[in-house]
């Protein structure tokens, strides 16, 4: 589901993921929403407020995945694309 692209091609609203041990195919542990180069919207831990934060590459055994994912939803009842 969604379109995978290199993280360098991410646009605002794309999802970026982190995985335990770098296993992005099987063990994703965290997700952020890409805002702009170097920044995301993120809640780092349960109970942490959602906020803008610099994109980090690794922490506590998790590593950022190489791809970003873009999801596009179609609004069937209103005949328009919601990005």
Backbone as a chain_set.jsonl record, in Angstrom:
{"seq": "XXXXXXXXXXXXXXXXXXXXXXXXXXXXXXXXXXXXXXXXXXXXXXXXXXXXXXXXXXXXXXXXXXXXXXXXXXXXXXXXXXX", "coords": {"N": [[0.84, -1.173, 0.0], [0.515, 2.229, -0.736], [2.992, 4.419, -2.212], [6.341, 3.758, -2.585], [9.351, 5.568, -2.219], [12.712, 6.902, -2.552], [13.92, 8.34, 0.463], [15.04, 10.857, 0.084], [13.449, 11.978, -1.844], [11.118, 12.641, -0.626], [8.062, 14.364, 0.137], [6.116, 16.939, 1.754], [3.895, 15.5, 4.048], [4.356, 12.857, 3.387], [5.094, 9.588, 4.694], [7.56, 8.538, 7.009], [9.67, 5.981, 8.248], [10.915, 3.962, 11.009], [12.839, 1.163, 12.005], [13.346, -1.68, 14.106], [16.565, -2.786, 14.544], [17.051, -2.171, 11.911], [15.395, -3.605, 10.245], [13.358, -3.068, 8.012], [11.391, -4.302, 6.498], [10.035, -6.039, 8.153], [9.9, -5.231, 10.858], [8.934, -2.62, 11.739], [8.922, 0.086, 13.934], [8.315, 2.695, 14.492], [6.838, 5.75, 13.292], [6.894, 8.743, 11.371], [5.763, 11.938, 10.121], [6.727, 13.416, 7.231], [7.821, 16.76, 6.864], [9.451, 18.857, 5.773], [12.721, 19.263, 4.325], [14.767, 17.634, 6.533], [12.985, 17.826, 8.69], [10.165, 16.691, 10.639], [6.799, 15.746, 11.658], [5.959, 14.43, 14.758], [5.505, 12.147, 17.441], [7.466, 11.289, 19.872], [7.416, 9.297, 21.879], [5.032, 7.26, 23.695], [2.678, 9.27, 25.271], [4.103, 11.566, 24.804], [3.819, 14.845, 23.531], [2.572, 15.546, 20.22], [4.712, 16.969, 17.85], [6.774, 19.303, 15.962], [9.87, 18.118, 14.824], [13.366, 17.583, 14.463], [14.496, 15.305, 11.993], [15.639, 12.215, 13.007], [18.175, 9.673, 12.802], [18.813, 7.248, 14.087], [18.109, 5.452, 17.132], [18.105, 3.92, 20.276], [18.385, 1.241, 19.244], [16.834, 1.319, 16.962], [16.598, 2.096, 13.482], [16.45, 4.509, 10.835], [14.386, 3.957, 8.004], [15.159, 3.413, 4.516], [13.306, 4.256, 2.622], [10.622, 6.548, 1.899], [7.06, 6.776, 2.206], [4.285, 7.426, 0.221], [0.946, 8.101, 0.552], [-2.111, 8.123, -1.119], [-5.369, 9.156, -1.044], [-8.518, 8.497, -2.404], [-11.412, 10.355, -2.763], [-14.3, 9.102, -3.16], [-17.047, 9.767, -3.1], [-17.022, 12.506, -3.461], [-15.682, 12.955, -5.777], [-12.962, 13.807, -6.018], [-9.4, 14.131, -5.524], [-7.688, 13.553, -2.552], [-4.861, 14.682, -1.032]], "CA": [[0.0, 0.0, 0.0], [1.304, 3.439, -0.825], [4.088, 4.444, -3.176], [7.653, 3.892, -1.947], [10.344, 6.354, -2.936], [13.843, 7.224, -1.683], [13.623, 9.394, 1.434], [15.483, 12.144, -0.475], [12.386, 12.489, -2.707], [9.912, 12.824, 0.181], [7.374, 15.655, 0.15], [5.298, 17.144, 2.946], [2.797, 14.558, 4.181], [4.823, 11.483, 3.218], [5.42, 8.901, 5.934], [8.909, 7.992, 7.149], [9.585, 4.891, 9.214], [12.094, 3.43, 11.683], [12.657, -0.257, 12.295], [14.283, -2.279, 15.046], [17.663, -3.478, 13.876], [17.07, -1.838, 10.491], [14.567, -4.549, 9.494], [12.224, -2.258, 7.548], [10.362, -5.152, 5.891], [9.313, -6.861, 9.134], [9.909, -4.803, 12.257], [8.784, -1.167, 11.865], [8.577, 0.407, 15.315], [7.984, 4.115, 14.664], [6.508, 6.459, 12.058], [6.791, 10.2, 11.435], [5.217, 12.549, 8.906], [7.719, 14.328, 6.661], [7.355, 18.139, 6.676], [10.377, 19.52, 4.855], [14.051, 18.695, 4.466], [15.308, 17.58, 7.884], [11.967, 18.014, 9.729], [8.987, 15.833, 10.618], [5.836, 15.808, 12.749], [6.326, 13.21, 15.436], [5.374, 11.968, 18.886], [8.602, 10.391, 20.066], [7.064, 8.181, 22.763], [3.69, 7.318, 24.266], [2.558, 10.34, 26.248], [4.817, 12.748, 24.336], [2.985, 15.606, 22.597], [2.945, 15.611, 18.805], [5.441, 18.234, 17.639], [7.798, 19.346, 14.908], [11.139, 17.641, 15.363], [14.378, 17.231, 13.47], [14.507, 13.878, 11.67], [16.787, 11.502, 13.57], [18.436, 8.483, 11.993], [18.802, 6.027, 14.894], [17.959, 5.621, 18.569], [17.681, 2.728, 21.029], [18.324, 0.038, 18.416], [16.042, 1.497, 15.75], [17.253, 2.867, 12.425], [15.509, 5.039, 9.85], [14.28, 3.167, 6.778], [15.628, 4.188, 3.37], [12.207, 4.759, 1.799], [9.435, 7.244, 2.403], [5.872, 6.212, 1.559], [3.24, 8.413, -0.071], [-0.4, 7.54, 0.472], [-3.079, 8.994, -1.789], [-6.729, 8.656, -0.814], [-9.518, 9.009, -3.341], [-12.708, 10.652, -2.19], [-15.22, 8.614, -4.204], [-18.334, 10.462, -3.069], [-16.904, 13.9, -3.875], [-14.979, 12.967, -7.066], [-11.709, 14.576, -5.999], [-8.281, 13.446, -4.894], [-7.226, 14.183, -1.324], [-3.459, 14.34, -0.822]], "C": [[0.885, 1.237, 0.0], [2.429, 3.294, -1.828], [5.397, 4.687, -2.434], [8.561, 4.721, -2.847], [11.537, 6.579, -2.009], [13.471, 8.393, -0.766], [14.011, 10.77, 0.907], [14.42, 12.768, -1.375], [11.081, 12.759, -1.95], [9.39, 14.253, 0.076], [6.535, 15.738, 1.405], [4.109, 16.187, 2.942], [3.19, 13.106, 3.981], [5.2, 10.901, 4.579], [6.862, 8.409, 5.877], [8.888, 7.041, 8.34], [10.942, 4.555, 9.805], [11.809, 1.99, 12.036], [13.733, -0.738, 13.267], [15.337, -3.058, 14.266], [17.745, -3.209, 12.38], [16.231, -2.756, 9.621], [13.269, -3.872, 9.054], [11.108, -3.091, 6.923], [9.492, -5.831, 6.944], [9.164, -6.271, 10.527], [9.879, -3.282, 12.41], [8.272, -0.855, 13.266], [8.124, 1.849, 15.511], [7.691, 4.737, 13.301], [6.463, 7.961, 12.347], [6.217, 10.703, 10.121], [6.214, 13.607, 8.441], [7.093, 15.71, 6.454], [8.14, 18.857, 5.592], [11.752, 18.94, 5.153], [14.543, 18.792, 5.916], [14.284, 17.663, 9.002], [10.774, 17.104, 9.522], [8.022, 16.248, 11.72], [5.904, 14.443, 13.408], [5.894, 13.268, 16.898], [6.388, 10.895, 19.241], [8.272, 9.15, 20.891], [5.614, 8.329, 23.2], [3.661, 8.398, 25.346], [3.292, 11.615, 25.873], [3.911, 13.522, 23.39], [3.497, 15.5, 21.16], [3.582, 16.967, 18.567], [6.316, 18.142, 16.397], [9.109, 18.933, 15.55], [12.095, 17.376, 14.212], [14.331, 15.723, 13.234], [15.788, 13.266, 12.217], [16.964, 10.195, 12.819], [18.448, 7.195, 12.809], [18.699, 6.383, 16.37], [17.508, 4.306, 19.177], [17.486, 1.492, 20.156], [17.447, 0.141, 17.187], [16.82, 2.354, 14.76], [16.206, 3.334, 11.427], [15.55, 4.178, 8.594], [14.646, 4.024, 5.572], [14.511, 4.806, 2.534], [11.251, 5.627, 2.603], [8.257, 6.623, 1.665], [4.824, 7.301, 1.424], [1.92, 7.679, -0.227], [-1.306, 8.562, -0.189], [-4.445, 8.369, -1.581], [-7.667, 9.298, -1.831], [-10.832, 9.199, -2.604], [-13.751, 10.299, -3.237], [-16.504, 9.427, -4.235], [-18.224, 11.914, -3.537], [-16.1, 14.061, -5.153], [-13.742, 13.849, -7.08], [-10.638, 13.76, -5.295], [-7.855, 14.246, -3.667], [-5.791, 13.74, -1.1], [-3.077, 14.55, 0.607]], "O": [[1.909, 1.264, 0.683], [2.775, 2.188, -2.241], [5.549, 5.693, -1.741], [8.54, 4.59, -4.071], [11.392, 6.459, -0.793], [12.785, 9.324, -1.187], [13.365, 11.759, 1.254], [14.477, 13.968, -1.646], [10.06, 13.07, -2.563], [10.153, 15.21, -0.054], [6.271, 14.723, 2.05], [3.399, 16.08, 1.942], [2.44, 12.208, 4.363], [5.577, 11.63, 5.497], [7.329, 7.928, 4.844], [8.176, 7.27, 9.318], [11.982, 4.819, 9.202], [10.67, 1.631, 12.334], [14.87, -0.265, 13.248], [15.007, -3.894, 13.424], [18.428, -3.933, 11.655], [16.329, -2.705, 8.395], [12.214, -4.081, 9.654], [9.976, -2.616, 6.831], [8.34, -6.166, 6.67], [8.362, -6.774, 11.313], [10.703, -2.714, 13.128], [7.305, -1.459, 13.73], [7.608, 2.196, 16.573], [8.231, 4.304, 12.283], [6.049, 8.388, 13.424], [6.19, 9.977, 9.128], [6.507, 14.564, 9.158], [5.981, 15.824, 5.938], [7.579, 19.388, 4.633], [11.923, 18.208, 6.127], [14.712, 19.886, 6.455], [14.662, 17.578, 10.171], [10.408, 16.781, 8.392], [8.385, 17.014, 12.613], [5.908, 13.417, 12.728], [5.921, 14.334, 17.514], [6.184, 9.719, 18.939], [8.799, 8.07, 20.624], [5.036, 9.41, 23.086], [4.521, 8.43, 26.227], [3.134, 12.638, 26.538], [3.286, 12.916, 22.52], [4.699, 15.381, 20.921], [3.069, 17.992, 19.017], [6.564, 17.062, 15.861], [9.425, 19.337, 16.669], [11.678, 16.991, 13.12], [14.146, 14.952, 14.176], [16.886, 13.74, 11.928], [16.004, 9.666, 12.259], [18.121, 6.137, 12.271], [19.13, 7.45, 16.806], [16.616, 3.649, 18.64], [16.504, 0.77, 20.328], [17.315, -0.828, 16.439], [17.599, 3.223, 15.15], [15.206, 2.655, 11.195], [16.615, 3.727, 8.173], [14.462, 5.241, 5.604], [14.744, 5.777, 1.814], [11.094, 5.464, 3.814], [8.437, 6.011, 0.612], [4.514, 8.007, 2.383], [1.794, 6.756, -1.033], [-1.265, 9.744, 0.153], [-4.659, 7.2, -1.899], [-7.603, 10.503, -2.076], [-11.299, 8.3, -1.904], [-14.053, 11.113, -4.11], [-16.998, 9.744, -5.317], [-19.22, 12.498, -3.965], [-15.854, 15.188, -5.582], [-13.5, 14.562, -8.054], [-10.938, 12.817, -4.563], [-7.684, 15.463, -3.735], [-5.526, 12.543, -0.988], [-1.928, 14.314, 0.98]]}, "num_chains": 1, "name": "protein.A"}
